[in-house]
Amino acid sequence: MMANRTVGQVVEKKLCTGCGTCVSMCPKKAVSLFIEKKSPVYVAKVDNAVCVNCGLCLKVCPGYAVDFAQLNRKFLGKDLPADRLGILLGNYLKCYNGFASDAHVRYDSSSGGLVTQLLLFALDEGIIDGVLVTRMSKDNPLESEPFIARTKKEIIEASKSKYCPVPANIALREILEKDGKYAVVGLPCHIQGIRKAEFVNKTLRDRIVLHLGIFCSHTDNFYQTDYLLKRWNIKRSDVHRIDFRGKGWPGLSSIRLKSGNELNYPYLDWTAIHELYFFSPPRCFVCYDHTSELADVSFGDAWLPEFSNDKIGQSVVISRTMAGEMLLLKAKASKKVKLNEVSALKVAVSQGMVRFKKPGFFSRSIIFRLIGKEIPTYSVPKQKTSFLDLSYSSLLLFNNALGTSRRNWWFIPYITKIQKTLKESHKAL
């Protein structure tokens, strides 16, 4: 337990994920989020004049601790897996690859449109009355906006990935205040926060009937958007709308200007920077969960050789609970989605980051302790560290240090090129 009973201590120790769970759950509305200037991400702020030090914000915070063993038993009905694949992917019932049957939904999503199609199906079938999703703000087009979608139009509006900080769980307050059946869509930290909140709040537990988790290597702070706009010679003030992904697979990043012009750039231009952690929040380095292990169903890109020529998109899918499995089977039977069962090994192979997240976590923890940084507490099986993990983590932390200052950004293209060459040389060995 932290020294005091508020998330203020989590923020001080640089462990806040900016998920927003504390904002929704605080009974006195004493917690808010703001964008930190030095490393532009959302962090929590406690109004001590209003706070009664009840400790609830700390109980639901996934930033400083997640008891995976307890939450797996509570919500998945299983102990933590001990086999290799289970450790990498979390508990699962079945694994699939697939995509939305609707060609428009599939084409205009991130990786096959399964999440959007399943939400549309769940709304049509009366399984849910609304869903917590995220869109880009109309007033601030470079910032995300979590909300409760209650119509098909709103669900489609929230499709596609958002490669910027997302405080999704601030929308949990509406679920607490309005009766109904809800789905939630989030990254691992969002799902962790929701599960911790459900653990202590029966209303939330009863109203959220589906948890759809998105695979995540790490998020990107707002500097990454600034960096790429600068690289593409686009002024922030000229941007009307940004779509980080869409238009097939792996897709395009589309920027619509206020002038009406639309500029499109290969999504892989974005990932070339993303993969090297120049703009990752440091907290993401010590995240253990790549595949949203506490969700009912988890989704990720199918980065597999057999789909390399697929220009529309496929997802890999992990069902973890009967609620998730039944949603998939009902949607498949209704011909809303196409699914093929695959092995868990196939899913693991499709995710190059899963090993970095799991065994690599313990290597990064060693580095963080050496440089005097805090790490979260996870109840998970300890794994061996390796020199390779230590070396690679050190390299990415060096990249991350470069990205914290705009003065260093001119150097990033050279570092990217050098590290890409080294990576390709290593593969050729």
Beta strands, then each sheet from edge to edge (+ up, - down):
strand 1: 31-35
strand 2: 42-46
strand 3: 65-66
strand 4: 94-100
strand 5: 130-136
strand 6: 144-149
strand 7: 182-186
strand 8: 208-214
strand 9: 239-243
strand 10: 252-257
strand 11: 262-266
strand 12: 297-301
strand 13: 315-319
strand 14: 337-342
strand 15: 377-378
sheet 1: 1+ 2-
sheet 2: 3+ 15+
sheet 3: 6+ 5- 7- 8- 12- 13+ 4- 14+
sheet 4: 9+ 10- 11+
end
